[in-house]
Amino acid sequence: MKLKKILFASIIASSAVLSTAHAKSSSLERANEKLVITFYQQLFGDKNLEAIDKYLSKDYIQHNPTVPDGRAPLKAAAKEWFSGAAKEKVDIVRSAVKDDTVFLHVRNKRPDGGINAVVDIFRVKNGKIVEHWDVIQDAPATSANAHPMF
């Protein structure tokens, strides 16, 4: 009987430890997701280049083949992209987070009026975005199936 009580207490204690670890992980994931969404709105919606210094690490890694690594090259590219563009609310259709990685699925309006489907992937470390990947696809006017891109 005493062994059963000890075993039961051990199971309860282990469950509590695992639940606490999961809650901390989930809390960090939510913080990472919020950080990335805030950055995305400030940079791409508000056209605020200062968001780059605020949210990106000094050794920021860029996987988009048209932009070199680092904050300065992204600022230069964004300055060109945003020339004459009005502020807008970014259209994040969905977001997801796994550990230190945040995924955004975005409906992006192009200057020519067309729409791009964008998936941006960010890795976060110590409260800063340290790495970025993106995949960009034109959203066609018609589709071969009834499933929308968004």
CNS distance restraints for C-alpha pairs under 8 A (distance, minus, plus):
assign (resid   1 and name CA) (resid   5 and name CA) 6.49 0.50 0.50
assign (resid   2 and name CA) (resid   6 and name CA) 6.31 0.50 0.50
assign (resid   3 and name CA) (resid   7 and name CA) 6.07 0.50 0.50
assign (resid   4 and name CA) (resid   8 and name CA) 5.98 0.50 0.50
assign (resid   5 and name CA) (resid   9 and name CA) 6.05 0.50 0.50
assign (resid   6 and name CA) (resid  10 and name CA) 6.08 0.50 0.50
assign (resid   7 and name CA) (resid  11 and name CA) 6.23 0.50 0.50
assign (resid   8 and name CA) (resid  12 and name CA) 6.28 0.50 0.50
assign (resid   9 and name CA) (resid  13 and name CA) 6.09 0.50 0.50
assign (resid  10 and name CA) (resid  14 and name CA) 6.04 0.50 0.50
assign (resid  11 and name CA) (resid  15 and name CA) 6.11 0.50 0.50
assign (resid  12 and name CA) (resid  16 and name CA) 6.25 0.50 0.50
assign (resid  13 and name CA) (resid  17 and name CA) 6.31 0.50 0.50
assign (resid  14 and name CA) (resid  18 and name CA) 6.16 0.50 0.50
assign (resid  15 and name CA) (resid  19 and name CA) 6.00 0.50 0.50
assign (resid  16 and name CA) (resid  20 and name CA) 6.15 0.50 0.50
assign (resid  17 and name CA) (resid  21 and name CA) 6.23 0.50 0.50
assign (resid  18 and name CA) (resid  22 and name CA) 6.13 0.50 0.50
assign (resid  19 and name CA) (resid  23 and name CA) 6.10 0.50 0.50
assign (resid  20 and name CA) (resid  24 and name CA) 6.21 0.50 0.50
assign (resid  21 and name CA) (resid  25 and name CA) 6.21 0.50 0.50
assign (resid  22 and name CA) (resid  26 and name CA) 6.05 0.50 0.50
assign (resid  23 and name CA) (resid  27 and name CA) 6.02 0.50 0.50
assign (resid  24 and name CA) (resid  28 and name CA) 6.23 0.50 0.50
assign (resid  25 and name CA) (resid  29 and name CA) 6.12 0.50 0.50
assign (resid  25 and name CA) (resid  99 and name CA) 7.33 0.50 0.50
assign (resid  26 and name CA) (resid  30 and name CA) 6.10 0.50 0.50
assign (resid  27 and name CA) (resid  31 and name CA) 6.21 0.50 0.50
assign (resid  28 and name CA) (resid  32 and name CA) 6.14 0.50 0.50
assign (resid  29 and name CA) (resid  33 and name CA) 6.16 0.50 0.50
assign (resid  29 and name CA) (resid  97 and name CA) 6.19 0.50 0.50
assign (resid  29 and name CA) (resid  98 and name CA) 6.83 0.50 0.50
assign (resid  29 and name CA) (resid  99 and name CA) 5.96 0.50 0.50
assign (resid  29 and name CA) (resid 100 and name CA) 6.73 0.50 0.50
assign (resid  30 and name CA) (resid  34 and name CA) 6.12 0.50 0.50
assign (resid  30 and name CA) (resid  97 and name CA) 7.59 0.50 0.50
assign (resid  31 and name CA) (resid  35 and name CA) 6.09 0.50 0.50
assign (resid  32 and name CA) (resid  36 and name CA) 6.25 0.50 0.50
assign (resid  32 and name CA) (resid  97 and name CA) 7.86 0.50 0.50
assign (resid  32 and name CA) (resid 100 and name CA) 7.07 0.50 0.50
assign (resid  32 and name CA) (resid 101 and name CA) 7.88 0.50 0.50
assign (resid  32 and name CA) (resid 102 and name CA) 7.04 0.50 0.50
assign (resid  32 and name CA) (resid 124 and name CA) 6.45 0.50 0.50
assign (resid  32 and name CA) (resid 127 and name CA) 7.11 0.50 0.50
assign (resid  33 and name CA) (resid  37 and name CA) 6.19 0.50 0.50
assign (resid  33 and name CA) (resid  95 and name CA) 7.77 0.50 0.50
assign (resid  33 and name CA) (resid  96 and name CA) 7.47 0.50 0.50
assign (resid  33 and name CA) (resid  97 and name CA) 6.33 0.50 0.50
assign (resid  33 and name CA) (resid 102 and name CA) 5.81 0.50 0.50
assign (resid  34 and name CA) (resid  38 and name CA) 6.02 0.50 0.50
assign (resid  35 and name CA) (resid  39 and name CA) 6.12 0.50 0.50
assign (resid  35 and name CA) (resid  55 and name CA) 7.70 0.50 0.50
assign (resid  35 and name CA) (resid 127 and name CA) 7.67 0.50 0.50
assign (resid  36 and name CA) (resid  40 and name CA) 6.01 0.50 0.50
assign (resid  36 and name CA) (resid 102 and name CA) 7.15 0.50 0.50
assign (resid  36 and name CA) (resid 122 and name CA) 7.39 0.50 0.50
assign (resid  36 and name CA) (resid 129 and name CA) 7.48 0.50 0.50
assign (resid  37 and name CA) (resid  41 and name CA) 6.24 0.50 0.50
assign (resid  38 and name CA) (resid  42 and name CA) 6.16 0.50 0.50
assign (resid  39 and name CA) (resid  43 and name CA) 6.00 0.50 0.50
assign (resid  39 and name CA) (resid  51 and name CA) 6.19 0.50 0.50
assign (resid  39 and name CA) (resid  52 and name CA) 7.86 0.50 0.50
assign (resid  39 and name CA) (resid  55 and name CA) 6.40 0.50 0.50
assign (resid  40 and name CA) (resid  44 and name CA) 5.60 0.50 0.50
assign (resid  40 and name CA) (resid  45 and name CA) 7.08 0.50 0.50
assign (resid  40 and name CA) (resid  90 and name CA) 7.71 0.50 0.50
assign (resid  41 and name CA) (resid  45 and name CA) 4.62 0.50 0.50
assign (resid  41 and name CA) (resid  46 and name CA) 6.20 0.50 0.50
assign (resid  41 and name CA) (resid  89 and name CA) 6.89 0.50 0.50
assign (resid  41 and name CA) (resid  90 and name CA) 5.87 0.50 0.50
assign (resid  42 and name CA) (resid  46 and name CA) 4.80 0.50 0.50
assign (resid  42 and name CA) (resid  47 and name CA) 6.33 0.50 0.50
assign (resid  42 and name CA) (resid  48 and name CA) 5.57 0.50 0.50
assign (resid  42 and name CA) (resid  51 and name CA) 6.12 0.50 0.50
assign (resid  43 and name CA) (resid  47 and name CA) 4.82 0.50 0.50
assign (resid  43 and name CA) (resid  48 and name CA) 4.91 0.50 0.50
assign (resid  43 and name CA) (resid  49 and name CA) 5.98 0.50 0.50
assign (resid  43 and name CA) (resid  50 and name CA) 7.90 0.50 0.50
assign (resid  43 and name CA) (resid  51 and name CA) 5.79 0.50 0.50
assign (resid  43 and name CA) (resid  52 and name CA) 7.24 0.50 0.50
assign (resid  44 and name CA) (resid  48 and name CA) 7.59 0.50 0.50
assign (resid  44 and name CA) (resid  90 and name CA) 6.93 0.50 0.50
assign (resid  45 and name CA) (resid  87 and name CA) 5.46 0.50 0.50
assign (resid  45 and name CA) (resid  88 and name CA) 4.75 0.50 0.50
assign (resid  45 and name CA) (resid  89 and name CA) 5.29 0.50 0.50
assign (resid  45 and name CA) (resid  90 and name CA) 5.18 0.50 0.50
assign (resid  46 and name CA) (resid  87 and name CA) 4.78 0.50 0.50
assign (resid  46 and name CA) (resid  88 and name CA) 6.27 0.50 0.50
assign (resid  46 and name CA) (resid  89 and name CA) 7.61 0.50 0.50
assign (resid  47 and name CA) (resid  82 and name CA) 6.55 0.50 0.50
assign (resid  47 and name CA) (resid  86 and name CA) 7.98 0.50 0.50
assign (resid  47 and name CA) (resid  87 and name CA) 6.23 0.50 0.50
assign (resid  49 and name CA) (resid  53 and name CA) 7.84 0.50 0.50
assign (resid  49 and name CA) (resid  75 and name CA) 6.23 0.50 0.50
assign (resid  49 and name CA) (resid  78 and name CA) 7.40 0.50 0.50
assign (resid  49 and name CA) (resid  79 and name CA) 7.51 0.50 0.50
assign (resid  50 and name CA) (resid  54 and name CA) 6.40 0.50 0.50
assign (resid  51 and name CA) (resid  55 and name CA) 5.86 0.50 0.50
assign (resid  51 and name CA) (resid  56 and name CA) 7.86 0.50 0.50
assign (resid  52 and name CA) (resid  56 and name CA) 5.47 0.50 0.50
assign (resid  52 and name CA) (resid  71 and name CA) 6.38 0.50 0.50
assign (resid  52 and name CA) (resid  74 and name CA) 7.84 0.50 0.50
assign (resid  52 and name CA) (resid  75 and name CA) 7.06 0.50 0.50
assign (resid  53 and name CA) (resid  57 and name CA) 7.57 0.50 0.50
assign (resid  53 and name CA) (resid  58 and name CA) 7.96 0.50 0.50
assign (resid  53 and name CA) (resid  71 and name CA) 6.97 0.50 0.50
assign (resid  55 and name CA) (resid 127 and name CA) 7.77 0.50 0.50
assign (resid  55 and name CA) (resid 128 and name CA) 5.31 0.50 0.50
assign (resid  55 and name CA) (resid 129 and name CA) 6.01 0.50 0.50
assign (resid  56 and name CA) (resid  60 and name CA) 6.25 0.50 0.50
assign (resid  56 and name CA) (resid  71 and name CA) 7.06 0.50 0.50
assign (resid  56 and name CA) (resid 128 and name CA) 5.26 0.50 0.50
assign (resid  56 and name CA) (resid 129 and name CA) 4.62 0.50 0.50
assign (resid  56 and name CA) (resid 130 and name CA) 6.15 0.50 0.50
assign (resid  57 and name CA) (resid  71 and name CA) 7.85 0.50 0.50
assign (resid  57 and name CA) (resid 128 and name CA) 5.44 0.50 0.50
assign (resid  57 and name CA) (resid 129 and name CA) 5.88 0.50 0.50
assign (resid  57 and name CA) (resid 130 and name CA) 5.36 0.50 0.50
assign (resid  58 and name CA) (resid  70 and name CA) 6.68 0.50 0.50
assign (resid  58 and name CA) (resid  71 and name CA) 6.70 0.50 0.50
assign (resid  59 and name CA) (resid  69 and name CA) 7.67 0.50 0.50
assign (resid  59 and name CA) (resid  70 and name CA) 5.85 0.50 0.50
assign (resid  59 and name CA) (resid  71 and name CA) 7.82 0.50 0.50
assign (resid  59 and name CA) (resid 130 and name CA) 6.89 0.50 0.50
assign (resid  60 and name CA) (resid  69 and name CA) 6.11 0.50 0.50
assign (resid  60 and name CA) (resid  70 and name CA) 4.86 0.50 0.50
assign (resid  60 and name CA) (resid  71 and name CA) 6.47 0.50 0.50
assign (resid  60 and name CA) (resid 129 and name CA) 7.14 0.50 0.50
assign (resid  60 and name CA) (resid 130 and name CA) 4.69 0.50 0.50
assign (resid  60 and name CA) (resid 131 and name CA) 5.65 0.50 0.50
assign (resid  61 and name CA) (resid  69 and name CA) 4.93 0.50 0.50
assign (resid  61 and name CA) (resid  70 and name CA) 6.30 0.50 0.50
assign (resid  61 and name CA) (resid 130 and name CA) 6.09 0.50 0.50
assign (resid  61 and name CA) (resid 131 and name CA) 4.55 0.50 0.50
assign (resid  61 and name CA) (resid 132 and name CA) 6.44 0.50 0.50
assign (resid  62 and name CA) (resid  67 and name CA) 6.83 0.50 0.50
assign (resid  62 and name CA) (resid  68 and name CA) 6.33 0.50 0.50
assign (resid  62 and name CA) (resid  69 and name CA) 4.82 0.50 0.50
assign (resid  62 and name CA) (resid  70 and name CA) 7.19 0.50 0.50
assign (resid  62 and name CA) (resid 131 and name CA) 5.91 0.50 0.50
assign (resid  62 and name CA) (resid 132 and name CA) 5.20 0.50 0.50
assign (resid  62 and name CA) (resid 133 and name CA) 6.64 0.50 0.50
assign (resid  63 and name CA) (resid  67 and name CA) 7.83 0.50 0.50
assign (resid  63 and name CA) (resid  69 and name CA) 7.82 0.50 0.50
assign (resid  63 and name CA) (resid 131 and name CA) 7.68 0.50 0.50
assign (resid  63 and name CA) (resid 132 and name CA) 5.95 0.50 0.50
assign (resid  63 and name CA) (resid 133 and name CA) 4.98 0.50 0.50
assign (resid  63 and name CA) (resid 134 and name CA) 7.41 0.50 0.50
assign (resid  64 and name CA) (resid  68 and name CA) 7.85 0.50 0.50
assign (resid  64 and name CA) (resid 132 and name CA) 7.60 0.50 0.50
assign (resid  64 and name CA) (resid 133 and name CA) 5.98 0.50 0.50
assign (resid  64 and name CA) (resid 134 and name CA) 6.30 0.50 0.50
assign (resid  67 and name CA) (resid  73 and name CA) 6.45 0.50 0.50
assign (resid  67 and name CA) (resid  74 and name CA) 6.46 0.50 0.50
assign (resid  67 and name CA) (resid  77 and name CA) 7.07 0.50 0.50
assign (resid  68 and name CA) (resid  73 and name CA) 5.88 0.50 0.50
assign (resid  68 and name CA) (resid  74 and name CA) 7.40 0.50 0.50
assign (resid  69 and name CA) (resid  73 and name CA) 6.85 0.50 0.50
assign (resid  69 and name CA) (resid  74 and name CA) 7.77 0.50 0.50
assign (resid  70 and name CA) (resid  74 and name CA) 6.78 0.50 0.50
assign (resid  71 and name CA) (resid  75 and name CA) 6.20 0.50 0.50
assign (resid  72 and name CA) (resid  76 and name CA) 6.27 0.50 0.50
assign (resid  73 and name CA) (resid  77 and name CA) 6.19 0.50 0.50
assign (resid  74 and name CA) (resid  78 and name CA) 5.93 0.50 0.50
assign (resid  75 and name CA) (resid  79 and name CA) 5.98 0.50 0.50
assign (resid  76 and name CA) (resid  80 and name CA) 6.51 0.50 0.50
assign (resid  77 and name CA) (resid  81 and name CA) 6.20 0.50 0.50
assign (resid  78 and name CA) (resid  82 and name CA) 5.89 0.50 0.50
assign (resid  79 and name CA) (resid  83 and name CA) 6.12 0.50 0.50
assign (resid  82 and name CA) (resid  86 and name CA) 7.99 0.50 0.50
assign (resid  90 and name CA) (resid 106 and name CA) 7.77 0.50 0.50
assign (resid  90 and name CA) (resid 107 and name CA) 7.92 0.50 0.50
assign (resid  90 and name CA) (resid 108 and name CA) 7.56 0.50 0.50
assign (resid  91 and name CA) (resid 106 and name CA) 5.75 0.50 0.50
assign (resid  91 and name CA) (resid 107 and name CA) 5.40 0.50 0.50
assign (resid  91 and name CA) (resid 108 and name CA) 6.84 0.50 0.50
assign (resid  92 and name CA) (resid 104 and name CA) 6.60 0.50 0.50
assign (resid  92 and name CA) (resid 105 and name CA) 5.95 0.50 0.50
assign (resid  92 and name CA) (resid 106 and name CA) 4.46 0.50 0.50
assign (resid  92 and name CA) (resid 107 and name CA) 6.45 0.50 0.50
assign (resid  93 and name CA) (resid 104 and name CA) 7.68 0.50 0.50
assign (resid  93 and name CA) (resid 105 and name CA) 5.61 0.50 0.50
assign (resid  93 and name CA) (resid 106 and name CA) 5.44 0.50 0.50
assign (resid  93 and name CA) (resid 107 and name CA) 6.64 0.50 0.50
assign (resid  93 and name CA) (resid 150 and name CA) 6.68 0.50 0.50
assign (resid  94 and name CA) (resid 104 and name CA) 6.06 0.50 0.50
assign (resid  94 and name CA) (resid 105 and name CA) 5.29 0.50 0.50
assign (resid  94 and name CA) (resid 106 and name CA) 7.23 0.50 0.50
assign (resid  95 and name CA) (resid 102 and name CA) 7.25 0.50 0.50
assign (resid  95 and name CA) (resid 103 and name CA) 5.46 0.50 0.50
assign (resid  95 and name CA) (resid 104 and name CA) 4.52 0.50 0.50
assign (resid  95 and name CA) (resid 105 and name CA) 6.20 0.50 0.50
assign (resid  96 and name CA) (resid 102 and name CA) 5.85 0.50 0.50
assign (resid  96 and name CA) (resid 103 and name CA) 5.10 0.50 0.50
assign (resid  96 and name CA) (resid 104 and name CA) 6.70 0.50 0.50
assign (resid  97 and name CA) (resid 101 and name CA) 5.67 0.50 0.50
assign (resid  97 and name CA) (resid 102 and name CA) 4.38 0.50 0.50
assign (resid  97 and name CA) (resid 103 and name CA) 6.06 0.50 0.50
assign (resid  98 and name CA) (resid 102 and name CA) 6.56 0.50 0.50
assign (resid 100 and name CA) (resid 123 and name CA) 5.55 0.50 0.50
assign (resid 100 and name CA) (resid 124 and name CA) 5.27 0.50 0.50
assign (resid 100 and name CA) (resid 125 and name CA) 6.79 0.50 0.50
assign (resid 101 and name CA) (resid 121 and name CA) 6.92 0.50 0.50
assign (resid 101 and name CA) (resid 122 and name CA) 5.60 0.50 0.50
assign (resid 101 and name CA) (resid 123 and name CA) 4.46 0.50 0.50
assign (resid 101 and name CA) (resid 124 and name CA) 6.30 0.50 0.50
assign (resid 102 and name CA) (resid 121 and name CA) 5.73 0.50 0.50
assign (resid 102 and name CA) (resid 122 and name CA) 5.17 0.50 0.50
assign (resid 102 and name CA) (resid 123 and name CA) 6.38 0.50 0.50
assign (resid 102 and name CA) (resid 124 and name CA) 7.74 0.50 0.50
assign (resid 103 and name CA) (resid 119 and name CA) 6.92 0.50 0.50
assign (resid 103 and name CA) (resid 120 and name CA) 5.85 0.50 0.50
assign (resid 103 and name CA) (resid 121 and name CA) 4.59 0.50 0.50
assign (resid 103 and name CA) (resid 122 and name CA) 6.52 0.50 0.50
assign (resid 104 and name CA) (resid 118 and name CA) 7.84 0.50 0.50
assign (resid 104 and name CA) (resid 119 and name CA) 5.52 0.50 0.50
assign (resid 104 and name CA) (resid 120 and name CA) 5.14 0.50 0.50
assign (resid 104 and name CA) (resid 121 and name CA) 6.41 0.50 0.50
assign (resid 105 and name CA) (resid 117 and name CA) 7.28 0.50 0.50
assign (resid 105 and name CA) (resid 118 and name CA) 5.74 0.50 0.50
assign (resid 105 and name CA) (resid 119 and name CA) 4.60 0.50 0.50
assign (resid 105 and name CA) (resid 120 and name CA) 6.65 0.50 0.50
assign (resid 106 and name CA) (resid 117 and name CA) 6.00 0.50 0.50
assign (resid 106 and name CA) (resid 118 and name CA) 5.01 0.50 0.50
assign (resid 106 and name CA) (resid 119 and name CA) 6.23 0.50 0.50
assign (resid 106 and name CA) (resid 120 and name CA) 7.77 0.50 0.50
assign (resid 107 and name CA) (resid 115 and name CA) 6.75 0.50 0.50
assign (resid 107 and name CA) (resid 116 and name CA) 6.09 0.50 0.50
assign (resid 107 and name CA) (resid 117 and name CA) 5.22 0.50 0.50
assign (resid 107 and name CA) (resid 118 and name CA) 6.45 0.50 0.50
assign (resid 107 and name CA) (resid 150 and name CA) 7.32 0.50 0.50
assign (resid 108 and name CA) (resid 115 and name CA) 5.60 0.50 0.50
assign (resid 108 and name CA) (resid 116 and name CA) 5.05 0.50 0.50
assign (resid 108 and name CA) (resid 117 and name CA) 6.34 0.50 0.50
assign (resid 108 and name CA) (resid 118 and name CA) 6.90 0.50 0.50
assign (resid 109 and name CA) (resid 113 and name CA) 6.21 0.50 0.50
assign (resid 109 and name CA) (resid 114 and name CA) 5.96 0.50 0.50
assign (resid 109 and name CA) (resid 115 and name CA) 4.72 0.50 0.50
assign (resid 109 and name CA) (resid 116 and name CA) 6.41 0.50 0.50
assign (resid 110 and name CA) (resid 114 and name CA) 5.25 0.50 0.50
assign (resid 110 and name CA) (resid 115 and name CA) 5.78 0.50 0.50
assign (resid 110 and name CA) (resid 116 and name CA) 6.92 0.50 0.50
assign (resid 114 and name CA) (resid 138 and name CA) 7.75 0.50 0.50
assign (resid 114 and name CA) (resid 139 and name CA) 7.57 0.50 0.50
assign (resid 115 and name CA) (resid 138 and name CA) 6.22 0.50 0.50
assign (resid 115 and name CA) (resid 139 and name CA) 5.44 0.50 0.50
assign (resid 115 and name CA) (resid 140 and name CA) 7.98 0.50 0.50
assign (resid 116 and name CA) (resid 136 and name CA) 6.44 0.50 0.50
assign (resid 116 and name CA) (resid 137 and name CA) 5.45 0.50 0.50
assign (resid 116 and name CA) (resid 138 and name CA) 4.45 0.50 0.50
assign (resid 116 and name CA) (resid 139 and name CA) 5.21 0.50 0.50
assign (resid 117 and name CA) (resid 136 and name CA) 5.86 0.50 0.50
assign (resid 117 and name CA) (resid 137 and name CA) 5.17 0.50 0.50
assign (resid 117 and name CA) (resid 138 and name CA) 6.16 0.50 0.50
assign (resid 117 and name CA) (resid 139 and name CA) 5.95 0.50 0.50
assign (resid 117 and name CA) (resid 149 and name CA) 7.08 0.50 0.50
assign (resid 117 and name CA) (resid 150 and name CA) 7.79 0.50 0.50
assign (resid 118 and name CA) (resid 134 and name CA) 6.99 0.50 0.50
assign (resid 118 and name CA) (resid 135 and name CA) 5.71 0.50 0.50
assign (resid 118 and name CA) (resid 136 and name CA) 4.54 0.50 0.50
assign (resid 118 and name CA) (resid 137 and name CA) 6.40 0.50 0.50
assign (resid 119 and name CA) (resid 134 and name CA) 5.56 0.50 0.50
assign (resid 119 and name CA) (resid 135 and name CA) 5.23 0.50 0.50
assign (resid 119 and name CA) (resid 136 and name CA) 6.59 0.50 0.50
assign (resid 120 and name CA) (resid 132 and name CA) 7.18 0.50 0.50
assign (resid 120 and name CA) (resid 133 and name CA) 5.89 0.50 0.50
assign (resid 120 and name CA) (resid 134 and name CA) 4.40 0.50 0.50
assign (resid 120 and name CA) (resid 135 and name CA) 6.61 0.50 0.50
assign (resid 121 and name CA) (resid 132 and name CA) 5.61 0.50 0.50
assign (resid 121 and name CA) (resid 133 and name CA) 5.05 0.50 0.50
assign (resid 121 and name CA) (resid 134 and name CA) 6.04 0.50 0.50
assign (resid 122 and name CA) (resid 129 and name CA) 6.55 0.50 0.50
assign (resid 122 and name CA) (resid 130 and name CA) 7.48 0.50 0.50
assign (resid 122 and name CA) (resid 131 and name CA) 5.63 0.50 0.50
assign (resid 122 and name CA) (resid 132 and name CA) 4.59 0.50 0.50
assign (resid 122 and name CA) (resid 133 and name CA) 6.58 0.50 0.50
assign (resid 123 and name CA) (resid 129 and name CA) 5.85 0.50 0.50
assign (resid 123 and name CA) (resid 130 and name CA) 5.74 0.50 0.50
assign (resid 123 and name CA) (resid 131 and name CA) 5.02 0.50 0.50
assign (resid 123 and name CA) (resid 132 and name CA) 6.49 0.50 0.50
assign (resid 124 and name CA) (resid 128 and name CA) 5.47 0.50 0.50
assign (resid 124 and name CA) (resid 129 and name CA) 4.42 0.50 0.50
assign (resid 124 and name CA) (resid 130 and name CA) 5.58 0.50 0.50
assign (resid 124 and name CA) (resid 131 and name CA) 7.18 0.50 0.50
assign (resid 125 and name CA) (resid 129 and name CA) 6.42 0.50 0.50
assign (resid 125 and name CA) (resid 130 and name CA) 6.35 0.50 0.50
assign (resid 139 and name CA) (resid 149 and name CA) 7.14 0.50 0.50
assign (resid 143 and name CA) (resid 147 and name CA) 7.98 0.50 0.50
assign (resid 143 and name CA) (resid 148 and name CA) 7.99 0.50 0.50
